[in-house]
Amino acid sequence: MSMSILLVEDNYHKRQKIIDFIKSNFALALIQEAHSFTSGSKAISQTIYDIVILDIGLPTYDKIGNESGGRKRMFGGREIARKLIRRHGKANIVFITQSDAF
């Protein structure tokens, strides 16, 4: 059985480790990546996912080259989760963070 997963994480290395874990445990999983608040918000507005994995702190937009990605949204993942719940009601959401408190 395949499942669709959206992973919203701006750090390349963390993103790759999570993808590797998912692929090694759920071979049929379809993973879409988003790297910022903007691209994560756009993804949830266009597709319904089985699971959405959200980093808490996200840049406003995708980083390209040496760009900063705009203002850091300290609770960007939480904002995306609120949008997701409003649009799709019952959502399977996993938060990932290195913060001590949430």
KOLTOR-814713 format. One record per residue (C-alpha): x, y, z; residue number from 1. Coordinates in steps of 0.1 Angstrom, whole numbers, padded with zeros to 4 digits. Example, Ala and Ser with C-alpha at 12.3 -4.5 7.8 and 13.67 -1.06 7.14 Angstrom:
<recs>
<<0123,-0045,0078>,1>;
<<0137,-0011,0071>,2>;
</recs>
This chain:
<recs>
<<0000,0000,0000>,1>;
<<0015,0034,-0010>,2>;
<<0011,0065,0010>,3>;
<<0017,0101,0000>,4>;
<<0039,0122,0023>,5>;
<<0048,0159,0022>,6>;
<<0081,0167,0039>,7>;
<<0085,0204,0047>,8>;
<<0121,0209,0059>,9>;
<<0146,0236,0048>,10>;
<<0178,0219,0059>,11>;
<<0192,0196,0031>,12>;
<<0210,0172,0054>,13>;
<<0180,0167,0077>,14>;
<<0157,0163,0048>,15>;
<<0178,0136,0032>,16>;
<<0181,0117,0065>,17>;
<<0143,0117,0069>,18>;
<<0138,0107,0032>,19>;
<<0163,0078,0036>,20>;
<<0145,0066,0067>,21>;
<<0111,0068,0051>,22>;
<<0123,0050,0019>,23>;
<<0140,0022,0040>,24>;
<<0109,0016,0060>,25>;
<<0081,0024,0036>,26>;
<<0093,0015,0001>,27>;
<<0060,0024,-0016>,28>;
<<0058,0059,-0001>,29>;
<<0055,0088,-0025>,30>;
<<0074,0117,-0010>,31>;
<<0070,0154,-0021>,32>;
<<0094,0179,-0007>,33>;
<<0089,0216,0002>,34>;
<<0117,0238,0016>,35>;
<<0099,0268,0030>,36>;
<<0067,0282,0045>,37>;
<<0055,0294,0010>,38>;
<<0062,0261,-0008>,39>;
<<0047,0240,0020>,40>;
<<0016,0261,0021>,41>;
<<0012,0258,-0017>,42>;
<<0017,0221,-0016>,43>;
<<-0011,0215,0010>,44>;
<<-0034,0237,-0010>,45>;
<<-0030,0216,-0041>,46>;
<<-0028,0180,-0028>,47>;
<<-0042,0159,0000>,48>;
<<-0015,0139,0017>,49>;
<<-0017,0109,0040>,50>;
<<0011,0124,0062>,51>;
<<0026,0158,0064>,52>;
<<0060,0161,0082>,53>;
<<0067,0197,0093>,54>;
<<0098,0214,0106>,55>;
<<0088,0241,0131>,56>;
<<0111,0269,0120>,57>;
<<0110,0277,0083>,58>;
<<0122,0304,0060>,59>;
<<0095,0324,0042>,60>;
<<0104,0312,0007>,61>;
<<0128,0286,-0008>,62>;
<<0165,0295,-0007>,63>;
<<0181,0298,-0041>,64>;
<<0219,0300,-0042>,65>;
<<0231,0324,-0015>,66>;
<<0197,0339,-0007>,67>;
<<0185,0338,0029>,68>;
<<0150,0325,0021>,69>;
<<0135,0357,0036>,70>;
<<0124,0362,0072>,71>;
<<0126,0331,0094>,72>;
<<0092,0321,0105>,73>;
<<0098,0307,0140>,74>;
<<0066,0287,0140>,75>;
<<0061,0284,0102>,76>;
<<0054,0246,0105>,77>;
<<0027,0253,0131>,78>;
<<0011,0279,0108>,79>;
<<0010,0253,0079>,80>;
<<-0005,0227,0103>,81>;
<<-0033,0252,0111>,82>;
<<-0040,0258,0074>,83>;
<<-0040,0220,0068>,84>;
<<-0064,0213,0096>,85>;
<<-0088,0241,0084>,86>;
<<-0088,0228,0049>,87>;
<<-0088,0190,0054>,88>;
<<-0101,0185,0089>,89>;
<<-0084,0153,0101>,90>;
<<-0048,0154,0091>,91>;
<<-0019,0132,0101>,92>;
<<0008,0157,0110>,93>;
<<0043,0150,0124>,94>;
<<0064,0178,0137>,95>;
<<0102,0178,0137>,96>;
<<0123,0203,0156>,97>;
<<0156,0207,0174>,98>;
<<0140,0232,0198>,99>;
<<0138,0223,0235>,100>;
<<0102,0234,0237>,101>;
<<0072,0237,0213>,102>;
</recs>
